[in-house]
Each structure stands twice: as structure tokens, then as C-alpha cells.
Amino acid sequence: MPLAKALELAQEYDLDLVEVAANARPPVCKLMDYGKFKYESAMKAREARKNQAHTVIKEMKLRPKIDPHDYDTKKGHVVRFLKQGDKVKITIMFRGREQSRPELGFRLLQRLAEDVQDLGFVESNPKQDGRNMIMVLGPHKKKTEAMAEAREAQAARKAERQGAGHAEEPAEEPAEA
């Protein structure tokens, strides 16, 4: 339709005439509320950013002669990081004579990988880097899935707390005669 008629139609319905495809012959235009369109697209972009996950690499440092209790504590941290959907870089630091026994560090990394294999997988195998030996573990589930699970668990805890608060009130009042 002619441009003048399209503009007249847009004014009649109190809408904007927006060019959709300028290179097409003839150019394609659409009647819409442009302010509303911009607002909705901004809201969609904001929601997409909210659900977007940033890949974070957490680091855990160990020594070859680590105490069993300290190992369990560090393993607990690694488990927590993997549950949150983060990658974990495990570094074993060798000092002095420990550098001549890299197999101790390798065995320790293998043990840790076996202990957390249900939550994560070995993304990069142990490799010696000067005085350090490095291995990277990746989570089985994505960061977005872990975030969604955490939100659901938090909502369940909140509902449970609210439900417990209402339990103290009397269940039923006596009926009047």
C-alpha cells in the first residue's frame, strides 16, 4: 500500500509504522506500538542475562603429604564447588625433596578424581608444571541446572519454615451453637 495510506492507518489506530525489511522490494513495514516493543525486548534481554551462567574456575591447593582429615576437608570443598556447577582446578605444590617424587602427587589426584567421579569428571589429566602438578575437574551438570536446583531447594526450605510457623496455630475453632 502507498506510504501515505499506511501512515494514515497508523495514526488512526494510534500506532507506529515500523520498517521491518528495508532492502526488500517493496520495503516491508509493520504497524506496532514501538515503545512497547522496545520495552518487551529489553525485558527479554534482561531475563536472558539473569539466567545466563558465568563459568568460574575454583582452585584447590594440596600438598603431597596431606593429613587424612585435611584431605577430607579439601575434598568437601571440591564436592561443594562441583555441586554448584563450577570447574575445579586442583594444584599439588611440591617443595624440596618432594619434587623428586611426582608419583605421590599423581596418586593423590587420581584418588580425588575417583572420590568425586559421581559429581564431576577429569577435564584435563594431571600434568607437571614446574613445582606444581595441575588437574582440572568439570561438573557433570551445567551451572544453570545447578542454579535452578539451588533455587528450588531454597524455595522448599522457605515453604517448610512457613509451614512449621503455621503449625503452632490451632487447627480448628469450635463451632458456635
N, C-alpha and C positions, 0 to 999 in steps of 0.2 A: 504494500500500500504506500501511497505517497507520504513523504516526511511530514508535511503539514497536517494531513489527516491523522497520522499516528500521534503527533504532538497534541492535537485537539482531543483525541481519545484519552490520552494520558491525563490531561488537565481535567477532563470530565470525571474520571474515576479517582482523581487526586493521587496519581501515581507518577513514577518517573519513567522516562523512556531510556532504557539502558542498552547500549550497543554490545551484543554478545560476540559476534564474529565480524570483525571489520573487513577482513580480507575476502569474505565470501561475495559472490556476485549474484544478486544484490546483497548489500550488507544486512545482517540479521540483528534485529533489535527485540527487546522484551519489555513488557510493562511490569514494573515491580516497585515496591517501596524500598528504595536503595538504602536508606538509613537502617531499616530493619534487617536487610540483607547483610550489611556490614557488621551490625551488632551480632547477628547469629553466627556469622563466620568467625568473628573474634571469640565468641563463646566456645565454638567447636575447637578452635586452636588452643584455647586455654585448657579445656578438658583433655585434649591430647597431650599437652605438656604435663598435666597433672599425673596422667597415667604412664608417662614415659619413665623409664628406669635408667639411672646412671650406673655404668659399670664401675665398680670400685674394687680395687685390689687391696686386700688387707694383708698385713705382713706379720708373721710369727717367727721369732728368732729362738733357736735352740743351741745347745752345746752338746758335743758327743757324750760327755759323761754326765747326763742329766739324771737327777733323782727320780725314782718312780712316781712319787707324789707330784713333783713339778711337771713331769711328763703328762700325768692325768689332767692337771690344771690347764696346761697349754693345749692339750687335745680337746678339752671342753670349750676353749675359746675358738678353736678351729671348727668344731661342730656348730657352734653358735653362728659363726660367720657363714658357713655353708648353708645353714637353715635360712638365713636372711637372704640367700641368693648371691652372695659376694664370692669373688675368687679369692683364694688364699695363697700367698707366696710364703713358703717355708724356707728359712735360711738357717743352715747349720754353720756356726762360726768355729773354725779350728784355730787353736793358739799353741804356739811352741811345738812340742813333740807330737801333739795331736795331728799335725799336718802330715805326718808320715803314715797315718792310719785312716785314710779316707773311707775304707770299707765300714768303719764304725758308723760314720755319718750316713752312708748309703743304707745300711741295715736299719738305722733309726727312721729314715724317711720311708723306707718300704713298710715298716711296722705301722707308722702313722697312716700311710695310704690304705693299708688293709683295715685299720681300725675305723676309718671313716668312709669306706667304699660304698656303704648304703646311702650316704648323703652326697658324695662327690666322686669325681674321677680324676686321674692324673692327667693334667693337661700338658705339662711338659715334664719329661723324666728328669731325675736328679742329674745335675751336671756340676762339675767342679769349676769354680770361678775364683782363682787365686786362693785366698784363705777361706773362702766360703763355698758351700755346696747349696745349690738352689733347686727347688722343685715347686711347681705351681699346680694347685688343685682347683678344679672348676666344679660348681654345683650342678647336680642333676636337673634341678628345676630352675626356671628363669627367675630373674629378680621380680618381674611383675607378678608372677604366680605367688612368690613368697610374700610380697607386699599384700596381695589380696587375701591370702591365708591369715596373715597377721591382723588385718583389719577385721576379718570375720571372727577370729578368736577374741579380739578386743571387744567387739560388739556382744559376743556371747557372755564374756565376763561381766560386762556392764549390765546386761539383761539379768544375769544371775544375781548380781548385787542388788538391783532394783527389786527383783522378785523376793529376795531374802528380807528386804526392808518392809515389804507389804505383808509378810507372814506374821508379823507381830500384831497386826490389827485383828480385831475379832472377825471371824469368818461370816457370821450371820447374826443380825439383830433379832430379838424376839418379836413376833408379830403381835400387833395390838388386837385386843378382843372387842 
